[in-house]
Amino acid sequence: MSERKIRVIVAKPGLDGHDRGAKVVARALRDAGMEVIYTGLRQTPEMIAEAALQEDVDAVGLSIHSGAHMALIPPILELLKANGQEHVKVFVGGIIPDEDIHSLLEIGVAGVYGPGSKTETIIQDIRTAVLGSTT
Amino acid sequence: MDLAASILEGNRLALARALSLIENDTPDGRSVLGKLFPHTGRAHLIGITGAPGTGKSSLVNQLAHSFRLPPVGADPCTVAIVAVDPSSPFSGGALLGDRIRMRDLAGDPGVFIRSMASRGSLGGLAATTSSIVQLFDAAGYDLIMIETVGVGQAEVDIARLAHTTLVVEAPGLGDDIQAIKAGILEIADILVVNKADRPGVENTERALRSMLDLAQKPETAWIPPICRTVATQGAGIADLIAAIRQHRKHLHHSGEWQQRDRTRLRAELELILRETLVSRWRQTITEADFQRAINHLVERRLSPHQAVESLLNGGKP
């Protein structure tokens, strides 16, 4: 039996085209031994939830620089729950104002990472959230 | 509720969970597959292989799209896609990017896309890909497309697994000797020249054509057609689908469908037998004996073959 691999989707919901951050994080997670499903730009909440279901992921990483995070993230959380995937941890990266960070964490987002965040922190947080929840 | 029963009822979450159990080669995964195996053997398995950057994912996207929206008179098929990308040999992680090209398929309940990391396996597929395909087959998908890692010269595994193997080429990727080396003739049921709007497409097609003409085949044998496509624009896809349907018909008429099924199951049986025997035998031998055998190799007192011989004869080198 092979070791438990953490599977993560990295997606960019919404309309901004700034995918450098998402690619850097995707690469870092791969180098940390995770299997990263990269779905690319301009994803709708429905597309992200569907991909999370088909790929049976442990975590979803969302990168948003458009300011539309409060419009895009709640539907993703609801769709995951509706699909029976409430165990999937959701992480958000991008430009998120402080007051929104609190609201996001309150509705169930596992972590929010602004500019300057270290990839080591993100990797560690995903590991803790995912492996801690399955033991 | 029982996982196998949920899958037969069309529960997508159950299917996704079971795919993971099988991919991780767990006892639960084996048990689900054991229950569902009688339901396999119906799907048409289509392999798509070729060098990196030839457009395999875009082609799969277009094919699935067209199979879902067939011309009037034909029934739409349900489609499962298994897309394999390489694992990093250093970290064991993987970046699976095939979904980027498959956006058009989002929101269609008749399509199920699963990305797989190769997890150290060579030959373009992962070790559990054939089991994953069996699960999709049992779940009732009519067509299963298997996209290999973009390797280029070692895709024999896919020809063994699939009923119909598409080898994807693109203009400007090396001369005809490359094509001969890669053994395309042996594995291709259909040759696809993708990116056919690029310069050099005539040369690529001519090289493939002359290779085909050189091959010695009995008259009744299937001659791989060459299809030109521009996957990003959907050009040539209808002809390619016609060729796939034609090949399927040929397999049924010639009896090759059953033959390939038998060959595939035999290969799988042998593989599992080999792995099981080795792991069972490893449990009968102590780590110390094993290390001693390696020491003898390092000291050049035994050759590898002699060491195996003595290990098998009681484990005392």
Interface residues (C-beta under 8 A of the other chain):
Chain A: M1 S2 R4 K5 R7 A26 R27 L29 R30 D31 A32 G33 M34 E35 V36 I37 Y38 T39 G40 T44 E46 M47 E50 A51 L53 Q54 E55 D56 N83 G84 Q85
Chain B: R12 L13 A16 R17 L19 S20 N24 D25 T26 P27 S87 S88 F90 S91 G92 G93 A94 L95 L96 G97 R99 I100 R103 A106 G107 F112 I113 R114 S115 A117 R119
